[in-house]
Amino acid sequence: MTNLTAKDLDVLSHILTGEEMACKKARIYANTLTDVALAEEMGRIAAAHAERFSALFTMLNGGKK
């Protein structure tokens, strides 16, 4: 990976925080919604946020999980 500036790291940090929060909220919604279809969709949304978080985190660690 290329060298990142302090500003790059700051932006990535904010993106990671946003993905983490969105994942947590979607999981809460998935567990509390009574409409099964909406709950399942929230589960898929949570999984997508978790995947993006994981990919960004892995990229920041030079490809190491």
PDB file of N, CA, C and O in Angstrom:
ATOM      1  N   MET A   1       0.836  -1.182   0.000  1.00  0.00           N
ATOM      2  CA  MET A   1       0.000   0.000   0.000  1.00  0.00           C
ATOM      3  C   MET A   1       0.880   1.244   0.000  1.00  0.00           C
ATOM      4  O   MET A   1       1.974   1.248   0.564  1.00  0.00           O
ATOM      5  N   THR A   2       0.392   2.284  -0.633  1.00  0.00           N
ATOM      6  CA  THR A   2       1.153   3.529  -0.694  1.00  0.00           C
ATOM      7  C   THR A   2       1.151   4.214   0.667  1.00  0.00           C
ATOM      8  O   THR A   2       0.323   3.919   1.529  1.00  0.00           O
ATOM      9  N   ASN A   3       2.075   5.113   0.836  1.00  0.00           N
ATOM     10  CA  ASN A   3       2.142   5.872   2.082  1.00  0.00           C
ATOM     11  C   ASN A   3       0.959   6.819   2.161  1.00  0.00           C
ATOM     12  O   ASN A   3       0.665   7.538   1.206  1.00  0.00           O
ATOM     13  N   LEU A   4       0.294   6.817   3.275  1.00  0.00           N
ATOM     14  CA  LEU A   4      -0.862   7.678   3.484  1.00  0.00           C
ATOM     15  C   LEU A   4      -0.466   8.891   4.315  1.00  0.00           C
ATOM     16  O   LEU A   4       0.352   8.805   5.231  1.00  0.00           O
ATOM     17  N   THR A   5      -1.064  10.014   3.969  1.00  0.00           N
ATOM     18  CA  THR A   5      -0.820  11.230   4.741  1.00  0.00           C
ATOM     19  C   THR A   5      -1.681  11.193   6.003  1.00  0.00           C
ATOM     20  O   THR A   5      -2.565  10.349   6.151  1.00  0.00           O
ATOM     21  N   ALA A   6      -1.403  12.116   6.889  1.00  0.00           N
ATOM     22  CA  ALA A   6      -2.202  12.226   8.111  1.00  0.00           C
ATOM     23  C   ALA A   6      -3.659  12.521   7.767  1.00  0.00           C
ATOM     24  O   ALA A   6      -4.570  12.019   8.425  1.00  0.00           O
ATOM     25  N   LYS A   7      -3.874  13.332   6.738  1.00  0.00           N
ATOM     26  CA  LYS A   7      -5.239  13.661   6.312  1.00  0.00           C
ATOM     27  C   LYS A   7      -5.940  12.416   5.768  1.00  0.00           C
ATOM     28  O   LYS A   7      -7.115  12.190   6.057  1.00  0.00           O
ATOM     29  N   ASP A   8      -5.224  11.607   4.981  1.00  0.00           N
ATOM     30  CA  ASP A   8      -5.791  10.353   4.466  1.00  0.00           C
ATOM     31  C   ASP A   8      -6.223   9.450   5.614  1.00  0.00           C
ATOM     32  O   ASP A   8      -7.320   8.890   5.595  1.00  0.00           O
ATOM     33  N   LEU A   9      -5.365   9.313   6.602  1.00  0.00           N
ATOM     34  CA  LEU A   9      -5.679   8.470   7.757  1.00  0.00           C
ATOM     35  C   LEU A   9      -6.859   9.006   8.540  1.00  0.00           C
ATOM     36  O   LEU A   9      -7.682   8.236   9.036  1.00  0.00           O
ATOM     37  N   ASP A  10      -6.948  10.327   8.655  1.00  0.00           N
ATOM     38  CA  ASP A  10      -8.070  10.947   9.354  1.00  0.00           C
ATOM     39  C   ASP A  10      -9.383  10.655   8.621  1.00  0.00           C
ATOM     40  O   ASP A  10     -10.381  10.299   9.248  1.00  0.00           O
ATOM     41  N   VAL A  11      -9.379  10.805   7.317  1.00  0.00           N
ATOM     42  CA  VAL A  11     -10.580  10.529   6.517  1.00  0.00           C
ATOM     43  C   VAL A  11     -10.966   9.060   6.627  1.00  0.00           C
ATOM     44  O   VAL A  11     -12.137   8.743   6.833  1.00  0.00           O
ATOM     45  N   LEU A  12     -10.004   8.167   6.494  1.00  0.00           N
ATOM     46  CA  LEU A  12     -10.286   6.732   6.607  1.00  0.00           C
ATOM     47  C   LEU A  12     -10.808   6.373   7.993  1.00  0.00           C
ATOM     48  O   LEU A  12     -11.672   5.507   8.134  1.00  0.00           O
ATOM     49  N   SER A  13     -10.285   7.033   9.001  1.00  0.00           N
ATOM     50  CA  SER A  13     -10.760   6.803  10.354  1.00  0.00           C
ATOM     51  C   SER A  13     -12.232   7.173  10.482  1.00  0.00           C
ATOM     52  O   SER A  13     -13.008   6.446  11.102  1.00  0.00           O
ATOM     53  N   HIS A  14     -12.611   8.297   9.900  1.00  0.00           N
ATOM     54  CA  HIS A  14     -14.013   8.728   9.934  1.00  0.00           C
ATOM     55  C   HIS A  14     -14.905   7.762   9.152  1.00  0.00           C
ATOM     56  O   HIS A  14     -16.019   7.453   9.575  1.00  0.00           O
ATOM     57  N   ILE A  15     -14.409   7.293   8.017  1.00  0.00           N
ATOM     58  CA  ILE A  15     -15.187   6.335   7.223  1.00  0.00           C
ATOM     59  C   ILE A  15     -15.371   5.031   7.997  1.00  0.00           C
ATOM     60  O   ILE A  15     -16.465   4.468   8.019  1.00  0.00           O
ATOM     61  N   LEU A  16     -14.306   4.557   8.628  1.00  0.00           N
ATOM     62  CA  LEU A  16     -14.406   3.328   9.432  1.00  0.00           C
ATOM     63  C   LEU A  16     -15.410   3.494  10.566  1.00  0.00           C
ATOM     64  O   LEU A  16     -16.206   2.593  10.832  1.00  0.00           O
ATOM     65  N   THR A  17     -15.373   4.630  11.223  1.00  0.00           N
ATOM     66  CA  THR A  17     -16.320   4.897  12.306  1.00  0.00           C
ATOM     67  C   THR A  17     -17.746   4.897  11.773  1.00  0.00           C
ATOM     68  O   THR A  17     -18.647   4.338  12.400  1.00  0.00           O
ATOM     69  N   GLY A  18     -17.951   5.516  10.631  1.00  0.00           N
ATOM     70  CA  GLY A  18     -19.280   5.553  10.032  1.00  0.00           C
ATOM     71  C   GLY A  18     -19.777   4.174   9.650  1.00  0.00           C
ATOM     72  O   GLY A  18     -20.939   3.849   9.898  1.00  0.00           O
ATOM     73  N   GLU A  19     -18.926   3.359   9.053  1.00  0.00           N
ATOM     74  CA  GLU A  19     -19.307   1.995   8.677  1.00  0.00           C
ATOM     75  C   GLU A  19     -19.633   1.159   9.919  1.00  0.00           C
ATOM     76  O   GLU A  19     -20.590   0.384   9.920  1.00  0.00           O
ATOM     77  N   GLU A  20     -18.835   1.324  10.966  1.00  0.00           N
ATOM     78  CA  GLU A  20     -19.074   0.580  12.194  1.00  0.00           C
ATOM     79  C   GLU A  20     -20.416   0.960  12.821  1.00  0.00           C
ATOM     80  O   GLU A  20     -21.182   0.094  13.244  1.00  0.00           O
ATOM     81  N   MET A  21     -20.687   2.247  12.874  1.00  0.00           N
ATOM     82  CA  MET A  21     -21.949   2.710  13.462  1.00  0.00           C
ATOM     83  C   MET A  21     -23.153   2.274  12.622  1.00  0.00           C
ATOM     84  O   MET A  21     -24.177   1.861  13.165  1.00  0.00           O
ATOM     85  N   ALA A  22     -23.023   2.369  11.309  1.00  0.00           N
ATOM     86  CA  ALA A  22     -24.121   1.957  10.431  1.00  0.00           C
ATOM     87  C   ALA A  22     -24.394   0.463  10.573  1.00  0.00           C
ATOM     88  O   ALA A  22     -25.548   0.036  10.561  1.00  0.00           O
ATOM     89  N   CYS A  23     -23.343  -0.321  10.706  1.00  0.00           N
ATOM     90  CA  CYS A  23     -23.498  -1.764  10.903  1.00  0.00           C
ATOM     91  C   CYS A  23     -24.216  -2.055  12.216  1.00  0.00           C
ATOM     92  O   CYS A  23     -25.148  -2.859  12.256  1.00  0.00           O
ATOM     93  N   LYS A  24     -23.783  -1.402  13.281  1.00  0.00           N
ATOM     94  CA  LYS A  24     -24.404  -1.622  14.590  1.00  0.00           C
ATOM     95  C   LYS A  24     -25.883  -1.238  14.577  1.00  0.00           C
ATOM     96  O   LYS A  24     -26.721  -1.965  15.110  1.00  0.00           O
ATOM     97  N   LYS A  25     -26.201  -0.092  13.966  1.00  0.00           N
ATOM     98  CA  LYS A  25     -27.590   0.357  13.915  1.00  0.00           C
ATOM     99  C   LYS A  25     -28.441  -0.596  13.093  1.00  0.00           C
ATOM    100  O   LYS A  25     -29.557  -0.935  13.489  1.00  0.00           O
ATOM    101  N   ALA A  26     -27.921  -1.028  11.954  1.00  0.00           N
ATOM    102  CA  ALA A  26     -28.681  -1.958  11.110  1.00  0.00           C
ATOM    103  C   ALA A  26     -28.915  -3.276  11.841  1.00  0.00           C
ATOM    104  O   ALA A  26     -29.983  -3.873  11.706  1.00  0.00           O
ATOM    105  N   ARG A  27     -27.932  -3.738  12.615  1.00  0.00           N
ATOM    106  CA  ARG A  27     -28.122  -4.968  13.392  1.00  0.00           C
ATOM    107  C   ARG A  27     -29.194  -4.786  14.463  1.00  0.00           C
ATOM    108  O   ARG A  27     -30.004  -5.684  14.692  1.00  0.00           O
ATOM    109  N   ILE A  28     -29.200  -3.638  15.111  1.00  0.00           N
ATOM    110  CA  ILE A  28     -30.235  -3.354  16.113  1.00  0.00           C
ATOM    111  C   ILE A  28     -31.601  -3.364  15.451  1.00  0.00           C
ATOM    112  O   ILE A  28     -32.541  -3.975  15.959  1.00  0.00           O
ATOM    113  N   TYR A  29     -31.709  -2.684  14.310  1.00  0.00           N
ATOM    114  CA  TYR A  29     -32.987  -2.655  13.603  1.00  0.00           C
ATOM    115  C   TYR A  29     -33.402  -4.064  13.182  1.00  0.00           C
ATOM    116  O   TYR A  29     -34.569  -4.433  13.311  1.00  0.00           O
ATOM    117  N   ALA A  30     -32.452  -4.849  12.681  1.00  0.00           N
ATOM    118  CA  ALA A  30     -32.763  -6.217  12.247  1.00  0.00           C
ATOM    119  C   ALA A  30     -33.301  -7.053  13.404  1.00  0.00           C
ATOM    120  O   ALA A  30     -34.153  -7.921  13.209  1.00  0.00           O
ATOM    121  N   ASN A  31     -32.803  -6.789  14.600  1.00  0.00           N
ATOM    122  CA  ASN A  31     -33.231  -7.562  15.767  1.00  0.00           C
ATOM    123  C   ASN A  31     -34.513  -7.048  16.405  1.00  0.00           C
ATOM    124  O   ASN A  31     -35.133  -7.760  17.194  1.00  0.00           O
ATOM    125  N   THR A  32     -34.922  -5.823  16.078  1.00  0.00           N
ATOM    126  CA  THR A  32     -36.106  -5.259  16.721  1.00  0.00           C
ATOM    127  C   THR A  32     -37.311  -5.129  15.796  1.00  0.00           C
ATOM    128  O   THR A  32     -38.441  -5.016  16.272  1.00  0.00           O
ATOM    129  N   LEU A  33     -37.090  -5.142  14.491  1.00  0.00           N
ATOM    130  CA  LEU A  33     -38.218  -5.012  13.565  1.00  0.00           C
ATOM    131  C   LEU A  33     -39.115  -6.245  13.622  1.00  0.00           C
ATOM    132  O   LEU A  33     -38.631  -7.372  13.717  1.00  0.00           O
ATOM    133  N   THR A  34     -40.409  -6.021  13.564  1.00  0.00           N
ATOM    134  CA  THR A  34     -41.351  -7.146  13.583  1.00  0.00           C
ATOM    135  C   THR A  34     -41.700  -7.616  12.173  1.00  0.00           C
ATOM    136  O   THR A  34     -42.147  -8.748  11.988  1.00  0.00           O
ATOM    137  N   ASP A  35     -41.499  -6.757  11.184  1.00  0.00           N
ATOM    138  CA  ASP A  35     -41.716  -7.149   9.792  1.00  0.00           C
ATOM    139  C   ASP A  35     -40.519  -7.991   9.348  1.00  0.00           C
ATOM    140  O   ASP A  35     -39.388  -7.505   9.311  1.00  0.00           O
ATOM    141  N   VAL A  36     -40.774  -9.239   9.017  1.00  0.00           N
ATOM    142  CA  VAL A  36     -39.695 -10.174   8.697  1.00  0.00           C
ATOM    143  C   VAL A  36     -38.887  -9.709   7.486  1.00  0.00           C
ATOM    144  O   VAL A  36     -37.658  -9.785   7.495  1.00  0.00           O
ATOM    145  N   ALA A  37     -39.562  -9.234   6.458  1.00  0.00           N
ATOM    146  CA  ALA A  37     -38.854  -8.802   5.255  1.00  0.00           C
ATOM    147  C   ALA A  37     -37.930  -7.620   5.558  1.00  0.00           C
ATOM    148  O   ALA A  37     -36.793  -7.584   5.087  1.00  0.00           O
ATOM    149  N   LEU A  38     -38.413  -6.665   6.334  1.00  0.00           N
ATOM    150  CA  LEU A  38     -37.576  -5.520   6.702  1.00  0.00           C
ATOM    151  C   LEU A  38     -36.414  -5.949   7.588  1.00  0.00           C
ATOM    152  O   LEU A  38     -35.294  -5.463   7.427  1.00  0.00           O
ATOM    153  N   ALA A  39     -36.673  -6.847   8.512  1.00  0.00           N
ATOM    154  CA  ALA A  39     -35.604  -7.341   9.391  1.00  0.00           C
ATOM    155  C   ALA A  39     -34.516  -8.031   8.584  1.00  0.00           C
ATOM    156  O   ALA A  39     -33.328  -7.840   8.842  1.00  0.00           O
ATOM    157  N   GLU A  40     -34.925  -8.840   7.600  1.00  0.00           N
ATOM    158  CA  GLU A  40     -33.938  -9.518   6.755  1.00  0.00           C
ATOM    159  C   GLU A  40     -33.136  -8.519   5.928  1.00  0.00           C
ATOM    160  O   GLU A  40     -31.926  -8.674   5.764  1.00  0.00           O
ATOM    161  N   GLU A  41     -33.808  -7.499   5.410  1.00  0.00           N
ATOM    162  CA  GLU A  41     -33.107  -6.468   4.636  1.00  0.00           C
ATOM    163  C   GLU A  41     -32.108  -5.721   5.521  1.00  0.00           C
ATOM    164  O   GLU A  41     -30.995  -5.430   5.083  1.00  0.00           O
ATOM    165  N   MET A  42     -32.487  -5.415   6.738  1.00  0.00           N
ATOM    166  CA  MET A  42     -31.564  -4.756   7.668  1.00  0.00           C
ATOM    167  C   MET A  42     -30.370  -5.666   7.964  1.00  0.00           C
ATOM    168  O   MET A  42     -29.247  -5.187   8.125  1.00  0.00           O
ATOM    169  N   GLY A  43     -30.608  -6.958   8.035  1.00  0.00           N
ATOM    170  CA  GLY A  43     -29.507  -7.905   8.226  1.00  0.00           C
ATOM    171  C   GLY A  43     -28.535  -7.865   7.058  1.00  0.00           C
ATOM    172  O   GLY A  43     -27.321  -7.904   7.256  1.00  0.00           O
ATOM    173  N   ARG A  44     -29.067  -7.788   5.836  1.00  0.00           N
ATOM    174  CA  ARG A  44     -28.207  -7.691   4.647  1.00  0.00           C
ATOM    175  C   ARG A  44     -27.441  -6.368   4.637  1.00  0.00           C
ATOM    176  O   ARG A  44     -26.264  -6.322   4.279  1.00  0.00           O
ATOM    177  N   ILE A  45     -28.116  -5.310   5.028  1.00  0.00           N
ATOM    178  CA  ILE A  45     -27.457  -4.005   5.079  1.00  0.00           C
ATOM    179  C   ILE A  45     -26.332  -4.017   6.118  1.00  0.00           C
ATOM    180  O   ILE A  45     -25.249  -3.488   5.869  1.00  0.00           O
ATOM    181  N   ALA A  46     -26.586  -4.611   7.261  1.00  0.00           N
ATOM    182  CA  ALA A  46     -25.555  -4.715   8.301  1.00  0.00           C
ATOM    183  C   ALA A  46     -24.353  -5.498   7.782  1.00  0.00           C
ATOM    184  O   ALA A  46     -23.206  -5.117   8.014  1.00  0.00           O
ATOM    185  N   ALA A  47     -24.626  -6.597   7.076  1.00  0.00           N
ATOM    186  CA  ALA A  47     -23.536  -7.413   6.536  1.00  0.00           C
ATOM    187  C   ALA A  47     -22.715  -6.625   5.511  1.00  0.00           C
ATOM    188  O   ALA A  47     -21.491  -6.752   5.472  1.00  0.00           O
ATOM    189  N   ALA A  48     -23.373  -5.818   4.690  1.00  0.00           N
ATOM    190  CA  ALA A  48     -22.653  -5.017   3.699  1.00  0.00           C
ATOM    191  C   ALA A  48     -21.752  -3.985   4.384  1.00  0.00           C
ATOM    192  O   ALA A  48     -20.616  -3.774   3.959  1.00  0.00           O
ATOM    193  N   HIS A  49     -22.255  -3.348   5.436  1.00  0.00           N
ATOM    194  CA  HIS A  49     -21.429  -2.389   6.175  1.00  0.00           C
ATOM    195  C   HIS A  49     -20.256  -3.098   6.840  1.00  0.00           C
ATOM    196  O   HIS A  49     -19.142  -2.573   6.853  1.00  0.00           O
ATOM    197  N   ALA A  50     -20.493  -4.278   7.390  1.00  0.00           N
ATOM    198  CA  ALA A  50     -19.417  -5.039   8.035  1.00  0.00           C
ATOM    199  C   ALA A  50     -18.344  -5.432   7.023  1.00  0.00           C
ATOM    200  O   ALA A  50     -17.155  -5.400   7.337  1.00  0.00           O
ATOM    201  N   GLU A  51     -18.755  -5.802   5.811  1.00  0.00           N
ATOM    202  CA  GLU A  51     -17.786  -6.156   4.767  1.00  0.00           C
ATOM    203  C   GLU A  51     -16.931  -4.953   4.378  1.00  0.00           C
ATOM    204  O   GLU A  51     -15.715  -5.075   4.232  1.00  0.00           O
ATOM    205  N   ARG A  52     -17.564  -3.791   4.210  1.00  0.00           N
ATOM    206  CA  ARG A  52     -16.803  -2.584   3.870  1.00  0.00           C
ATOM    207  C   ARG A  52     -15.836  -2.215   4.994  1.00  0.00           C
ATOM    208  O   ARG A  52     -14.690  -1.850   4.735  1.00  0.00           O
ATOM    209  N   PHE A  53     -16.298  -2.311   6.239  1.00  0.00           N
ATOM    210  CA  PHE A  53     -15.430  -2.017   7.380  1.00  0.00           C
ATOM    211  C   PHE A  53     -14.223  -2.946   7.345  1.00  0.00           C
ATOM    212  O   PHE A  53     -13.083  -2.503   7.483  1.00  0.00           O
ATOM    213  N   SER A  54     -14.480  -4.225   7.161  1.00  0.00           N
ATOM    214  CA  SER A  54     -13.403  -5.217   7.151  1.00  0.00           C
ATOM    215  C   SER A  54     -12.415  -4.963   6.014  1.00  0.00           C
ATOM    216  O   SER A  54     -11.204  -5.057   6.214  1.00  0.00           O
ATOM    217  N   ALA A  55     -12.919  -4.646   4.836  1.00  0.00           N
ATOM    218  CA  ALA A  55     -12.045  -4.392   3.691  1.00  0.00           C
ATOM    219  C   ALA A  55     -11.164  -3.171   3.926  1.00  0.00           C
ATOM    220  O   ALA A  55      -9.968  -3.197   3.636  1.00  0.00           O
ATOM    221  N   LEU A  56     -11.753  -2.105   4.451  1.00  0.00           N
ATOM    222  CA  LEU A  56     -10.965  -0.896   4.741  1.00  0.00           C
ATOM    223  C   LEU A  56      -9.939  -1.152   5.831  1.00  0.00           C
ATOM    224  O   LEU A  56      -8.795  -0.711   5.729  1.00  0.00           O
ATOM    225  N   PHE A  57     -10.344  -1.858   6.865  1.00  0.00           N
ATOM    226  CA  PHE A  57      -9.426  -2.151   7.969  1.00  0.00           C
ATOM    227  C   PHE A  57      -8.265  -3.015   7.499  1.00  0.00           C
ATOM    228  O   PHE A  57      -7.117  -2.791   7.886  1.00  0.00           O
ATOM    229  N   THR A  58      -8.572  -4.013   6.654  1.00  0.00           N
ATOM    230  CA  THR A  58      -7.530  -4.870   6.106  1.00  0.00           C
ATOM    231  C   THR A  58      -6.563  -4.064   5.232  1.00  0.00           C
ATOM    232  O   THR A  58      -5.349  -4.259   5.293  1.00  0.00           O
ATOM    233  N   MET A  59      -7.114  -3.162   4.423  1.00  0.00           N
ATOM    234  CA  MET A  59      -6.291  -2.324   3.565  1.00  0.00           C
ATOM    235  C   MET A  59      -5.344  -1.463   4.402  1.00  0.00           C
ATOM    236  O   MET A  59      -4.172  -1.310   4.059  1.00  0.00           O
ATOM    237  N   LEU A  60      -5.848  -0.910   5.486  1.00  0.00           N
ATOM    238  CA  LEU A  60      -5.011  -0.073   6.350  1.00  0.00           C
ATOM    239  C   LEU A  60      -3.902  -0.865   7.025  1.00  0.00           C
ATOM    240  O   LEU A  60      -2.850  -0.313   7.346  1.00  0.00           O
ATOM    241  N   ASN A  61      -4.132  -2.148   7.241  1.00  0.00           N
ATOM    242  CA  ASN A  61      -3.128  -2.981   7.887  1.00  0.00           C
ATOM    243  C   ASN A  61      -2.229  -3.681   6.869  1.00  0.00           C
ATOM    244  O   ASN A  61      -1.574  -4.672   7.191  1.00  0.00           O
ATOM    245  N   GLY A  62      -2.199  -3.171   5.656  1.00  0.00           N
ATOM    246  CA  GLY A  62      -1.318  -3.717   4.627  1.00  0.00           C
ATOM    247  C   GLY A  62      -1.735  -5.081   4.141  1.00  0.00           C
ATOM    248  O   GLY A  62      -0.882  -5.876   3.745  1.00  0.00           O
ATOM    249  N   GLY A  63      -3.015  -5.379   4.159  1.00  0.00           N
ATOM    250  CA  GLY A  63      -3.527  -6.654   3.676  1.00  0.00           C
ATOM    251  C   GLY A  63      -3.547  -7.757   4.704  1.00  0.00           C
ATOM    252  O   GLY A  63      -3.901  -8.891   4.385  1.00  0.00           O
ATOM    253  N   LYS A  64      -3.174  -7.450   5.935  1.00  0.00           N
ATOM    254  CA  LYS A  64      -3.159  -8.451   7.002  1.00  0.00           C
ATOM    255  C   LYS A  64      -4.443  -8.353   7.810  1.00  0.00           C
ATOM    256  O   LYS A  64      -4.843  -7.264   8.219  1.00  0.00           O
ATOM    257  N   LYS A  65      -5.081  -9.479   8.036  1.00  0.00           N
ATOM    258  CA  LYS A  65      -6.322  -9.492   8.824  1.00  0.00           C
ATOM    259  C   LYS A  65      -6.043  -9.617  10.292  1.00  0.00           C
ATOM    260  O   LYS A  65      -6.973  -9.644  11.097  1.00  0.00           O
TER     261      LYS A  65
END
